Amino acid sequence: MAKAALPGYGGGMRKLGEVLRDRGSRYAVSGGPVAGRAGVEAFLAELKREKKYAKATHNS
């Protein structure tokens, strides 16, 4: 089943997983091409479909 296109986000997300640990915190890196605010929101919605990213308490 094909995913519906999200405005401003055409796919291409890269997740590097856990790249750093510091004092009990784990940091992951994710990125991909987006266009505009709608693209950012669509990207984050797609990222947060995975439980470990949805549960993150400090995103930046």
N, C-alpha and C positions, 0 to 999 in steps of 0.2 A: 504494500500500500504506500503510495507516494504522499509525502507531507505537503501541506498547503504552503505556498510561499508566504513568508512574513514580510510586511512592509519594511524596507530599509535593511533587511538582513537576508542574504542569499546563501547562507551556510558557510562552510569553511572553518568552523570552530576547531581550535587546537587546544587540547588540555595536556599540560605537562605533569599533572599530578603533584604529589608532595615533593617540593624542591628544597624546602628548608624547615628545620625544627629549631625552636628556640624557647627555652623555659616552659616546656609543656605545650606550646602552640605549634600547629602544623600549618604550613603555607603552601598553597598550590597556585599555579599560574595557568590562566586561560586567556585566549584572545582570538580575534577574528575580525574580518572586515564588516563594518556597519556604515550606514548612511543616515545621519540625523537622529533625533531623539527617539523616534519610533523604532529605528534599528537597534538602538541601545536597549530599549525595553524588550524588544523581541529576543535579542541575544541573551539577556539576563533570564528571561522566561524559559528559554531553551536550556540554559545552563542549570537552572534550579530544578529542572525535571529530574535530575540525579540527586538522590537523597543527601549525599555528603556535602554537596554545594548548597542545597536548600537549608540545611541545618547550620551553616556557617554563621557565626555570631559577629564577626567583624570583616566586612567586605570593603575593599578599597581598590 
